[in-house]
Amino acid sequence: MELTLEQLYQKMRQEMGPSGWWPADSKAEIIIGAIMIQNTNWQNAARAVANFRQASEFLPARIQRLPLEKIQDLTRPAGFYRNKSRAVQAVFAWLSQYGFDYQRVVAENGDRLVLE
């Protein structure tokens, strides 16, 4: 039986379930980590993630209220801090439209999202 990489992944996921490998305690932390890891190593991304933990406790509404300059300071260890800061602002502004309710995001956006 020949499988594509995608088919193999789907078969393994079906048999073994989600891996749960991302090192985070909340969805907000996962989002911040996913943005911070772009174009850097985990050590630098982890420093930026720790900055967000200290500044916001990963409370989505608190992250959303942070001024851009503060987000840039928190993001700086991960590099590309201007772009990543704008990404953080955009994602949390979008999520705020749904009251930071991730199930509502899925319910209202369904097939337009890819969730793992």
C-alpha positions in Angstrom: 0.0 0.0 0.0 1.5 3.3 -1.0 0.5 6.4 0.9 1.2 10.1 0.4 2.8 11.9 3.4 -0.6 13.6 4.0 -2.4 10.2 4.0 0.2 8.7 6.3 -0.2 11.6 8.7 -4.0 11.3 8.7 -3.9 7.5 9.2 -1.5 7.9 12.2 -3.6 10.7 13.6 -6.7 8.5 13.3 -5.0 5.6 15.0 -3.0 7.5 17.7 -5.0 10.7 18.2 -3.6 14.2 18.5 0.0 14.4 19.6 -0.4 17.3 22.1 3.3 18.1 21.5 3.2 21.9 21.6 4.7 23.1 24.9 1.8 25.3 26.1 -0.9 25.5 28.8 -3.4 27.6 26.8 -4.5 28.3 23.3 -3.3 31.9 23.7 0.1 30.6 24.6 0.1 28.3 21.6 -0.8 31.3 19.3 2.0 33.5 20.8 4.5 30.6 20.5 3.5 29.9 16.9 4.1 33.5 15.9 7.3 33.8 17.9 8.9 30.7 16.5 8.8 31.9 12.9 12.3 32.5 11.5 14.1 31.9 14.8 15.2 29.1 17.1 13.1 27.9 20.1 15.5 29.4 22.7 14.8 32.9 21.3 11.1 32.3 20.8 10.9 30.9 24.4 12.3 34.1 25.8 9.6 36.1 23.9 6.9 33.7 25.1 8.2 34.1 28.7 7.9 37.9 28.2 4.3 37.5 27.2 3.6 35.2 30.1 4.9 37.8 32.6 3.1 40.7 30.9 -0.2 39.1 30.3 -0.5 35.7 32.0 -1.7 34.7 28.5 -5.1 36.3 29.1 -6.3 37.0 25.6 -8.1 40.3 26.5 -4.9 41.5 28.3 -2.8 40.6 25.2 -5.2 42.4 23.0 -5.0 45.6 25.1 -1.2 45.8 25.0 0.1 48.8 23.1 2.1 48.0 20.0 5.3 49.4 21.5 4.9 47.0 24.5 4.2 44.1 22.2 7.4 45.0 20.2 9.4 45.0 23.4 8.0 41.6 24.4 8.7 40.2 21.0 12.2 41.6 20.5 14.1 38.4 21.6 12.4 36.4 18.8 13.5 38.8 16.1 11.4 40.3 13.3 9.7 42.1 16.2 7.8 44.6 14.1 6.2 42.0 11.9 5.5 39.6 14.7 4.1 42.3 16.8 1.6 43.3 14.1 0.7 39.6 13.7 0.0 39.3 17.5 -2.2 42.4 17.3 -4.1 41.2 14.3 -4.7 37.7 15.6 -5.9 38.9 19.0 -8.0 41.7 17.5 -9.7 39.1 15.3 -10.2 36.7 18.2 -11.8 39.6 20.2 -14.6 39.7 17.7 -15.6 36.3 18.9 -15.1 37.1 22.6 -12.0 35.0 22.6 -14.3 32.0 22.4 -12.4 29.4 20.4 -15.4 27.1 20.0 -17.4 30.0 18.6 -14.5 30.8 16.1 -14.7 27.2 14.9 -18.6 27.2 14.8 -18.7 30.4 12.8 -15.7 29.8 10.5 -15.9 26.0 10.1 -14.3 24.8 6.9 -12.3 28.0 6.5 -10.1 26.9 9.4 -7.6 24.0 9.7 -7.4 22.9 13.3 -5.1 20.2 14.7 
